[in-house]
Amino acid sequence: MSLPDWLKPVEELAASVEAEDLAPRFPHPPPDARPAAVLICFADGTDGPELLLTQRATTLRNHAGQISFPGGASDPGDADAITTALREAEEEVGLDPADVLVFGTLPTLWLPPSNFAVTSVLGYWSAPRTLEPVDVDEVGSILHHPIHLLIDPDNRFSVEHPTGWRGPAFEVGSEVPLWGFTAGVISRLFEKLGWEKPWDDSVTRPLPELL
């Protein structure tokens, strides 16, 4: 399995990007933060390059319906963040770790609400197939979302949380938009890669009450 040319810039960026580039407000986790990892899984889909995303079950008490990367907290037996990300992806959506080419990691970032120290693992899935949720209590649905739709300015806007927090968001066809930590990482990663198209961040929508 080899990395396609369109992902080479992502591999190169991973070697040089700083935490401040991806999370300018809270780049560095405190010592007591709990280790966690997510899998940023790229693939060549039927509609071009795509990202694998999950939508959390709407019955969850926290972050119901939120769009995120597969991933979660590290287990004591996990050797590293890569092990965590691949294990979580297999448990959540049935993605076989043997099918994923890991080609880098991003700097570990702090997720203040849950006090997680999150490492994003970069992976390429060379032979994508339609996946179904394995852990239905955790995952409501799976999105194989084309990157060209994510960077379309018509699908980009800002959201405002009731607390006053404001950040980038993406329309992905779900009741809850892609926002928060996941949207921030995608937005800043695409900007650094030069994939971003000019969009109007003054267009602001409130978050749905489902949250």
C-alpha atoms as one frame of an Amber mdcrd trajectory, in Angstrom:
protein
   0.000   0.000   0.000   1.427   3.374  -0.992   0.349   6.924  -0.307  -1.331
   8.704  -3.259   0.223  11.928  -4.522  -2.651  14.076  -3.269  -1.848  13.070
   0.318   1.894  13.764   0.116   1.392  17.421   1.213  -0.455  16.182   4.316
   2.443  13.870   5.150   4.915  16.722   4.726   2.839  19.128   6.806   2.558
  16.623   9.665   6.320  16.736  10.080   6.404  20.500  10.616   3.025  21.772
  11.844   2.883  23.167  15.392   0.128  22.738  17.959  -0.493  26.492  17.887
  -1.283  26.213  14.169  -4.137  23.797  14.826  -5.496  25.042  18.161  -4.387
  28.614  18.818  -6.536  29.017  21.946  -5.677  25.787  23.787  -2.683  24.187
  22.079  -0.996  22.363  24.950  -2.646  19.902  27.362  -2.015  20.261  31.105
  -0.141  17.454  32.907  -3.360  15.908  34.240  -5.063  15.620  30.836  -6.161
  12.100  29.856  -4.550  10.659  26.702  -6.822  10.034  23.727  -6.502   9.651
  19.979  -8.608  10.061  16.844  -8.128   8.692  13.343  -8.172  11.212  10.493
  -8.798   8.635   7.802  -8.513   9.716   4.173  -9.662   7.568   1.255 -10.253
   7.665  -2.483 -14.034   7.487  -2.625 -16.503   7.295  -5.497 -16.806  11.104
  -5.428 -13.105  11.831  -5.065 -10.943  12.091  -1.938 -12.971  11.746   1.223
 -12.778  11.733   5.020 -14.261   9.134   7.348 -16.458  10.763   9.985 -18.894
   9.463  12.561 -22.041  10.944  14.019 -22.539  10.256  17.701 -25.799   8.607
  18.722 -28.599  11.087  19.427 -29.407   9.228  22.662 -26.101  10.113  24.309
 -26.192  12.413  27.314 -23.253  14.508  26.089 -22.557  15.771  22.555 -25.566
  13.954  21.109 -25.487  13.841  17.325 -22.102  15.536  17.102 -19.876  14.789
  14.093 -16.378  13.584  14.926 -13.448  11.454  13.851 -13.422   7.838  15.054
 -11.481   7.706  18.300 -11.538   7.898  22.055  -9.631   7.524  25.282  -6.485
   5.422  25.452  -6.694   2.051  27.176  -3.940   0.965  29.598  -2.837  -1.709
  27.125  -2.473   0.659  24.162   1.155   0.984  23.085   0.710   4.487  21.666
  -1.740   6.921  20.074  -1.710   4.996  16.794  -2.833   1.847  18.601  -5.604
   3.789  20.326  -6.898   5.416  17.139  -6.943   2.169  15.150  -8.506   0.201
  18.004 -11.251   2.776  18.489 -11.994   2.915  14.755 -12.347  -0.859  14.642
 -14.578  -0.920  17.724 -16.787   1.948  16.550 -17.147   1.408  12.799 -15.497
  -1.934  11.991 -12.504  -0.511  10.154  -9.789  -3.179   9.958  -6.465  -1.700
  11.166  -4.656  -3.798   8.540  -6.447  -1.810   5.819  -5.102   1.549   7.024
  -1.726   3.010   6.109  -0.691   5.291   8.966   1.497   8.067   7.581   1.899
  10.489  10.449   0.490  12.139  13.547  -0.412  15.720  14.373   0.658  17.511
  17.570  -1.287  16.499  20.657  -3.992  19.079  21.433  -6.020  19.868  24.518
  -9.791  19.365  24.560 -10.751  21.408  27.663 -14.392  20.276  28.197 -13.314
  16.651  28.701  -9.686  17.354  29.647  -8.384  15.024  26.951  -4.937  15.263
  25.370  -5.896  14.279  21.822  -3.418  13.018  19.240  -4.721  12.960  15.665
  -3.416   9.988  13.691  -3.268  10.360   9.904  -4.297   7.323   7.890  -4.995
   6.325   4.297  -7.632   3.695   3.542  -6.783   2.385   0.084  -9.860   0.214
  -0.493 -12.840   1.941   1.163 -16.166   0.200   1.587 -19.436   1.221   3.162
 -19.224   0.828   6.926 -21.946   0.366   9.523 -21.803   1.330  13.207 -20.511
  -1.461  15.438 -21.102   0.270  18.767 -24.649   1.558  18.143 -24.849   3.033
  21.640 -21.974   5.339  20.706 -22.204   5.785  16.927 -25.427   6.780  15.200
 -24.180   6.851  11.623 -21.044   6.967   9.470 -20.182   9.607   6.899 -17.864
   8.961   3.961 -17.694  12.669   3.214 -16.087  14.038   0.029 -13.410  16.633
   0.683 -14.585  18.808  -2.212 -17.868  19.307  -0.337 -16.051  20.223   2.874
 -14.052  22.956   1.136 -17.046  24.300  -0.820 -17.613  27.839   0.554 -21.385
  27.269   0.395 -20.979  24.566   3.067 -18.921  26.680   5.442 -20.053  29.016
   8.212 -19.440  29.822  11.868 -21.406  28.544  14.838 -21.989  30.175  18.176
 -22.371  28.144  21.342 -24.698  29.408  24.128 -21.565  29.981  26.229 -20.377
  32.558  23.683 -17.767  30.301  22.070 -17.615  30.798  18.311 -15.829  28.665
  15.735 -15.813  27.219  12.219 -18.421  24.722  11.048 -19.278  22.664   7.979
 -22.618  21.607   6.529 -22.461  17.832   6.042 -26.143  17.005   5.576 -26.902
  16.136   9.193 -29.120  17.885  11.744 -26.041  18.847  13.719 -23.270  20.481
  11.666 -19.624  19.504  11.855 -18.280  21.867  14.511 -16.102  22.036  17.626
 -12.746  20.280  17.956 -13.132  18.211  14.784 -14.166  21.174  12.638 -11.344
  23.284  14.058  -8.713  20.687  13.192 -10.109  20.184   9.667 -10.441  23.910
   9.023  -6.918  24.799  10.125  -5.374  21.727   8.500  -6.989  22.557   5.157
  -5.905  26.182   5.506  -2.276  25.157   6.111  -2.410  22.776   3.150  -3.714
  25.469   0.830  -6.878  23.445   0.184  -9.183  26.044   1.683 -11.337  28.235
  -0.565 -12.335  31.733   0.598 -15.468  31.585   2.750 -17.443  34.093   4.804
 -16.849  33.414   8.497 -19.230  36.236   9.431 -22.140  34.000   8.442 -23.115
  32.591  11.846 -25.679  29.976  12.811 -26.733  28.916  16.311 -26.145  25.339
  17.319 -29.299  23.167  17.239 -31.037  22.352  20.516 -30.179  18.666  20.073
 -26.862  19.493  21.750
